[in-house]
Amino acid sequence: MKKLLTIIALLGACVAGMAQIKLSVHESATGEPEIPAEIFGQFSEHLGRCIYEGIWVGPDSSIPNVNGYRTDVLEAFKALKVPVLRWPGGCFADEYHWMDGIGPKENRPKLVNNNWGGTVEDNSFGTHEFLNLCEMLGIEPYISANVGSGTVEEMAKWVEYMTAPNGSMAELRAKNGRKEPWKVKYLGVGNETWGCGGDMTAQYYSDVYKRYALYSRNYGDNKLFKVACGASGGDYDWTRTMMKNAKRQMDGLSVHFYSVEVWEQKGSATVFTPAEYYNILAKTVEIDEILRNHIAIMDAYDPENRVALLLDEWGTWYDVEPGHNPGHLFQQNTMRDAIVAALNINIFTKYVQRLKMANIAQIVNVLQAMVLTNGPEMVLTPTYHVFRMFSVHQNATRVPVEYNAGTLMSETGRVMESFSAASSRDAAGAIHVTLANPLLDKPVTVELAFDSLKPKTVTGEVLKAAKVNAYNDFGKAPAVAPAVLKDIKKSGGVWKVTLPPASVAVLEIK
């Protein structure tokens, strides 16, 4: 307890006098890149209740659905403007054989999901169900294909089945109810091949990748964007090897990073101390350094900036909620997770010259989910609200910002900024600024400064809660929901905005 009190006192000392932030928005900057919508990408895996009950209940379910897809979840996805969805894994992808998931459902073989809880997978949700969902909602599909236990021929035929306008695979697709090919842009050639996707070295996988990618063809006017499996966190040697050996054959290289302090003891999603709160935040912002270092390596091998970096798995990972299958990775989602999401998204905007996609794990009922379901009930999580609020950055032009924030030091000795911001300009000319105040005990007043702009209006939306461990639960009024940000004032031509402790906000400036 003495150590905890010392750390909390240290945190308080680090932020003393930092309740005032001057945020300079450089709206006159030119040559800034567009923030890809795919930075707000999502990830869905055959894991726990992500697919079954989360997205898919089947057309005969008593839960309201549209052709088997949950109606409430569909509407939530629409409001979220989901740009891209990765599927079917994850570790599941490298044990998934796509032909098991096509044709009449009664004829589809069952398999045991060895990676995630030993659940029996009936393959009722397969290629048609996934791609039709994406088509229905205007989502770009991101297929993660089987390298770990699959063959080159299997992957090649899957690409042909999905995208070829004619030929034997197109005929099989038509026999199964789909005459026209789908549009499939993103193809992940393996997943975590350093671990559950094959336990390979980078040197070995770089050769495997080139072989599998070679036989994944473009059909008709469908052009694949081929993504090579990249590093776990700060494994920079993996990136160096892949860029050296396979940069000409890949369009993108992935990286995975989870905000986990100790894998063997991840901690509770809802019960945590102030010190544990800051530990997770300080861990999550390590992604800034990780992205910067991977990009530096890619820049050295690819100065033309042709190969994109994709952070196609990220997010918090806590102990499973009591009473749930440990292999199903169901966790609650609090205001702490909303702040984690906001910090990450703001960081991502700094690197969009190279970083072209990020996929939070996962979209429903698994890890840092957007949506949680319980039978016929559904709740929107605090993280969902951040993604919806911050979606103003999708396809907008980045606007540089500067601010004079102090720092926090976590119990683990990591240092992070005590404030976070990012900005963009949309097609209509409006400037949006996304903000996060991670301080548990201090409101922050932000003074806005511009190069030459004299805003006529500044409006905002804020996400906050009575407690930082508040979450939205089934059958109860939401404990965490967005509200109008009222504490916006103009004095002497200067706009000032006050953020409550542990809060997230978005401003619209016109």
DRENTOR-215180 format. One record per residue (C-alpha): residue in three letters; x, y, z. Coordinates in steps of 0.05 Angstrom, whole numbers, plus 5000, padded with zeros to 4 digits. Layout:
<sites>
ALAXYZ;...
</sites>
This chain:
<sites>
MET500050005000;LYS505750485016;LYS508750364946;LEU501950494914;LEU501051144953;THR508051364933;ILE506551234860;ILE499951614863;ALA503552194897;LEU508752184842;LEU503352204789;GLY500252804823;ALA507053154826;CYS508253024753;VAL501953394732;ALA502053954782;GLY500554614747;MET498654264682;ALA491154394683;GLN492054904628;ILE493954684557;LYS495255134497;LEU493454744435;SER496055034370;VAL492154804309;HIS496254924246;GLU490654974196;SER494855334144;ALA499754744137;THR500054444067;GLY502053774039;GLU498953384097;PRO496652674083;GLU489552404085;ILE487651994146;PRO485251334117;ALA478451104139;GLU481650424149;ILE485150694211;PHE478350554243;GLY478349834220;GLN475349254258;PHE477048514268;SER472447924273;GLU474547214290;HIS471146544301;LEU472546634375;GLY467546594432;ARG461146964414;CYS464047444363;ILE460947114301;TYR455546654330;GLU450547064371;GLY454747684362;ILE453847784287;TRP450247164263;VAL444146844294;GLY441346504233;PRO434846664196;ASP430646224242;SER432746564306;SER427746904352;ILE432747484357;PRO430748004304;ASN435247904244;VAL436148064170;ASN437647424133;GLY441047144195;TYR444847774216;ARG442748094281;THR438748724265;ASP441149114326;VAL448448954311;LEU447649134238;GLU444849814257;ALA450649924306;PHE455649764251;LYS452250254204;ALA452650824254;LEU459950654267;LYS461750724193;VAL466050094195;PRO470950174138;VAL474249494137;LEU473148824173;ARG478448284181;TRP476147554181;PRO476246964198;GLY482147054247;GLY486847104283;CYS489446424303;PHE483046104277;ALA484846314206;ASP490745824203;GLU486245234220;TYR480545474175;HIS479245114109;TRP474645544069;MET471244984030;ASP468244744096;GLY464245394098;ILE460745384031;GLY454845014002;PRO448544774039;LYS449244894113;GLU446944194131;ASN452743904091;ARG458144334122;PRO462943944166;LYS463944114240;LEU470644224272;VAL473344354341;ASN476145054351;ASN482644834385;ASN485145544393;TRP479145834429;GLY475745424483;GLY474644774446;THR468045024418;VAL464944624362;GLU464745044298;ASP459044854251;ASN461445294193;SER454545594184;PHE458046274176;GLY462846224118;THR465246594057;HIS458346774029;GLU455847004097;PHE461947444110;LEU462547764042;ASN455047874036;LEU455248234104;CYS460948684079;GLU457248824014;MET450848984051;LEU454249504096;GLY459349784048;ILE465149484087;GLU471749304054;PRO473148564069;TYR480048374094;ILE481147624086;SER486247294130;ALA488146654093;ASN490946004119;VAL498445914113;GLY499645524178;SER495744894160;GLY493545064089;THR496544984021;VAL498345453964;GLU492945123922;GLU487645233976;MET489145973982;ALA489546063906;LYS482845733896;TRP479646153951;VAL481846783917;GLU479146523852;TYR472546303884;MET471447003913;THR473747443856;ALA473947083788;PRO468447263738;ASN468946573704;GLY472245903709;SER471145283752;MET471245653819;ALA466446173791;GLU461845603770;LEU462145303840;ARG460645983870;ALA454546053824;LYS452245353844;ASN452445603916;GLY448046203901;ARG452746763879;LYS453746873805;GLU457547533807;PRO464447563840;TRP465447983902;LYS470448543908;VAL475948333955;LYS481748813963;TYR485648604025;LEU488847914029;GLY492847734091;VAL497747174073;GLY497946834140;ASN497047084211;GLU502147104267;THR506646624231;TRP511746724286;GLY506746384334;CYS499946054325;GLY500446134249;GLY506245664240;ASP511745804291;MET516446034235;THR522546474233;ALA522347114193;GLN527446834143;TYR523246214131;TYR516646584127;SER519247094078;ASP520246534028;VAL513646204045;TYR510146874036;LYS512946983967;ARG510646293945;TYR503546373971;ALA502947093946;LEU505346893876;TYR499446423865;SER494246903893;ARG492147213827;ASN488247823805;TYR481847643768;GLY477848113725;ASP478348813752;ASN479548583824;LYS486548783847;LEU489048463911;PHE492848863964;LYS497248313993;VAL499148364066;ALA505047984095;CYS504947764167;GLY509148244208;ALA512148304277;SER509548214347;GLY510548884381;GLY517749104380;ASP520748534341;TYR524448984293;ASP528748424265;TRP522448114236;THR520748754199;ARG527948834175;THR528048124148;MET521348184113;MET523148844080;LYS529948584058;ASN527247934029;ALA520148064005;LYS518648803998;ARG517448743922;GLN512148203932;MET508048543985;ASP503449143988;GLY503049164063;LEU506448894125;SER502748794190;VAL504548884263;HIS500648664326;PHE500749014393;TYR496348904455;SER496249344517;VAL498048794566;GLU502848894624;VAL503648174647;TRP500747624602;GLU500147124659;GLN496247614703;LYS492748124659;GLY488148394713;SER480748554715;ALA477248964662;THR472949314715;VAL476549274782;PHE483149654782;THR487050164824;PRO489250854801;ALA496350574793;GLU493750004749;TYR489750504708;TYR495950914692;ASN500050274680;ILE495350064623;LEU495250774593;ALA502850824595;LYS503350134564;THR498450294507;VAL502150924485;GLU508350504474;ILE505150394406;ASP507851084387;GLU515050844394;ILE513550174362;LEU510350484300;ARG515950994294;ASN521350464297;HIS518049984248;ILE516850564200;ALA524150774205;ILE526250074182;MET521150084126;ASP523550774104;ALA530650514098;TYR528649944052;ASP522850294018;PRO524251044011;GLU518751083958;ASN513650914013;ARG510450373971;VAL509349844025;ALA504150024076;LEU504349864150;LEU498049554180;LEU496849494254;ASP491648964243;GLU490948744316;TRP491049214375;GLY487249364439;THR486649194513;TRP486748474537;TYR484548314608;ASP482647694647;VAL476147374623;GLU469947584662;PRO468147084717;GLY463446534695;HIS465546554622;ASN469546044582;PRO476846264590;GLY477946124516;HIS472446594494;LEU476047234516;PHE469747594538;GLN471348224577;GLN467548844598;ASN469349524571;THR469950134615;MET471550874610;ARG478850664617;ASP478250294550;ALA475150904518;ILE481251314538;VAL485850764512;ALA482150784445;ALA482551544441;LEU490051554457;ASN491451034404;ILE487351364349;ASN490552034362;ILE497451704357;PHE495551344292;THR494152004257;LYS501552194266;TYR503851614222;VAL498751574166;GLN504151714114;ARG505950974123;LEU500550694170;LYS494550554126;MET490250104169;ALA488949914242;ASN484149374265;ILE481949364338;ALA480848684369;GLN475048524365;ILE468448794340;VAL463448404382;ASN463848034449;VAL471447924448;LEU476948334480;GLN476049094469;ALA469449024433;MET464949554403;VAL458649174419;LEU456748654472;THR450848194467;ASN447147744516;GLY441747344482;PRO436947854452;GLU440248444490;MET445748894462;VAL449849464492;LEU454549964460;THR461150004496;PRO465050624515;THR470050434460;TYR464350424410;HIS462751144427;VAL470051364417;PHE470251034349;ARG463751364329;MET465852054355;PHE472852024325;SER470251764257;VAL470352504235;HIS477652374217;GLN475951844165;ASN478652064097;ALA479852764124;THR486353154114;ARG490853154175;VAL491953824208;PRO498353864251;VAL497554044325;GLU502354244380;TYR501154284454;ASN505054384518;ALA502853774559;GLY506753524618;THR508152784632;LEU505752224676;MET510051664704;SER506850984715;GLU508450494771;THR512450094720;GLY516850704705;ARG513850864636;VAL512951594619;MET507051864579;GLU504052534561;SER498452784606;PHE494253014547;SER492852784476;ALA490153124413;ALA489553044338;SER486153454284;SER483653414212;ARG479753804160;ASP473953474125;ALA471653554053;ALA466854114074;GLY472354514106;ALA470554384179;ILE476254254227;HIS475553704279;VAL479853634340;THR479752994381;LEU482053044453;ALA483452594512;ASN484652794584;PRO487352174620;LEU488152514688;LEU483752184741;ASP483552784787;LYS484253404745;PRO480053764692;VAL484054064636;THR482654734604;VAL484854764532;GLU486155434499;LEU485555384423;ALA490455764379;PHE490455784303;ASP495256034249;SER490256534221;LEU483356224228;LYS478256614270;PRO472856094285;LYS465656314285;THR463355694322;VAL466455154365;THR461954584386;GLY463553924418;GLU461553254445;VAL464552934508;LEU464852224535;LYS465652164610;ALA463051754669;ALA462051824743;LYS467651314754;VAL473251104707;ASN471250374716;ALA464050504695;TYR461350064639;ASN454849954602;ASP451149334625;PHE445248944601;GLY438449164625;LYS441049814655;ALA441350534633;PRO448050684600;ALA453350904651;VAL457851164595;ALA454551564539;PRO456552174497;ALA453752854515;VAL454153564489;LEU460553894513;LYS457854524545;ASP464254814576;ILE466455184513;LYS467655934521;LYS470156504479;SER473757074515;GLY477457634481;GLY477257254415;VAL480356634446;TRP476455974451;LYS477455554513;VAL474754854526;THR474854494593;LEU475153734595;PRO472953354657;PRO477852864689;ALA478552204651;SER474652424590;VAL474752424515;ALA472052964468;VAL471353174396;LEU470753904374;GLU467954164309;ILE470854844289;LYS467855274234;
</sites>
